[in-house]
């Protein structure tokens, strides 16, 4: 039985489904944002989505292994502690988990050669942590969907 997130989420038969679920989660989270920061996020996401056909899927595919690696220590600790709700576990460590995930997106942004995408990312980066924290319960549910 697979025990690491890498074994669970990046298995050849599973990874494409995880990518599709990640995109659905991102779409849902973006659509739920409101206010000035929500408008900025929606604009940045629309920019990325219209930049090139399939760009969001391409980006999620590229980032997923690093996201899984960033979540791995939380998954291991969650399992060792006998927790029952991974989303709740992540939410209780919101600052730390969001910083781990932002480190992944920051690293990927440094490798981007696309000024339009970089500008959109930089426009929302400052407030991204709180939006990631809001999504952590759903991230946990997504992981458990495949691990459970």
Order of alpha helices (4+ residues) and beta strands (2+ residues): alpha-alpha-alpha-alpha-alpha-alpha-alpha-alpha
